[in-house]
Amino acid sequence: MSNGSQILVFKDMGLVSQVFDEASLGSLHGHIAVGHARYSTTGSSVWENAQPTFRATVHGSLALGHNGNLVNTAELAAMVAELPGEEHVSRSGRTAATNDTDLVTALLAGHPDLSIEETAKLVLPSVKGAFSLVFMDEHTLYAARDPQGIRPLVLGRLERGWVVASETAALDICGASFIREVEPGELIAIDENGMRTSRFAEAKPKGCVFEYVYLARPDTSIAGRNVHLSRVEMGRRLAKEAPVEADLVIATPESGTPAAIGYAEASGIPYGSGLVKNAYVGRTFIQPSQTIRQLGIRLKLNPLREVIQGKRLVVVDDSIVRGNTQRALVKMLREAGAAEVHIRISSPPVKWPCFFGIDFATRAELIANGMTIEEIGRTLGADSLSYISIDGMIEATKQPKDKLCRACFDGEYPMELPDPALLGKLLLEAEIKGGQQPPAVRGKPTSGSDLDGVQSLLGGAGAADALRRP
Ligand code: SF4
């Protein structure tokens, strides 16, 4: 938050509601602010990596929030190490933060001869991967989006101000009207003179299709398409592609609900509520450890016995990543008296890792890697299992196929990826522990340590090829 003469950063670990209360919010005064709830990808979940990241500059200071994940972290670390002053930050020549975002902040703050805006135009073309950025100095708010526009970023207008947010739903909540999306490759600056825009790279749109399937809020619209309606349509198409005789369609709450509604509508099978979700437990696949994840599944859902007893069920879910949720679910539904359990998934099998901000799993952990759909169905204990086709999913988003990233489903990555040893969650931690420069600086990739399972990722069939694909 900037009051025009200085920036105050307030951040901590935990949910937004645990970090901010009336008193802490009341202590923040100013006319420009950025905020971000971090979902850790590159860099561990520690305070130093919480956002906004911060740097002092010769002109003042800089705070930055980043949605997405970068793929050339090692290269950026090498660029940061060359900056005058950065070697004084710590004895190892690096700051305590170990995430990709902090490197971008350092680069943006690292050119004392240029303004932040000029620096951004110079630096952002070198940043590769998914980045929807908001950053600020004492006087100006900036927003930038990667040339592929992988993650969403939108611009809104308040009566007396501007808002930039990841999703249109956030604009609705603060009463701002939607103006437009920040374009892929665009840099926006907003100050007392209003808004100005420039381009730091040519737009090559490849929006993440998984935003429509699961990630984005249902009340958000991306590229003009409402997310909830996309999910209902995925359900309708799934019913046509994978029909089954059954008595009741239920959803895995809540992300499977719109697709279940669509499935019921197109199949004529009644829709009902068969599972109750504990609202206090977070999304399961984004929790970091397997133990907590398994506990999370048991804590998360409870079957409504009276509704499902003796019924042939169609259970609609948005995706299967490791299969833990669905395996526990089938067991629970059978114990609660279901006569048959048919699983229908409103996205295709997830076979490839995501390097753009979703910490799915390594290839070795993905249940669809190396198993047929029938085999997966058997390991889940289901009577049948079907997924929507890639084309069915894409048609439901109403976006042209070539404008979407769908790499986790088909392995067609929207950009060239570096050597696998230069990717991974703990890349910068590994470097600091060894007291060494990043791999790119040493001129050869690291070996030996498993960077977030990158080695096991390579062990999967065809994974090395995946990393070389354009
Ligand atoms: S790989 Fe999948 S989750 Fe990652 S950006 Fe592409 S479509 Fe989205």
Boltz pocket constraint, residues with backbone or C-beta under 6 A from the ligand:
constraints:
  - pocket:
      binder: B
      contacts: [[A, 150], [A, 207], [A, 208], [A, 209], [A, 210], [A, 211], [A, 352], [A, 353], [A, 354], [A, 355], [A, 356], [A, 357], [A, 358], [A, 405], [A, 406], [A, 407], [A, 408], [A, 409]]
      max_distance: 6.0
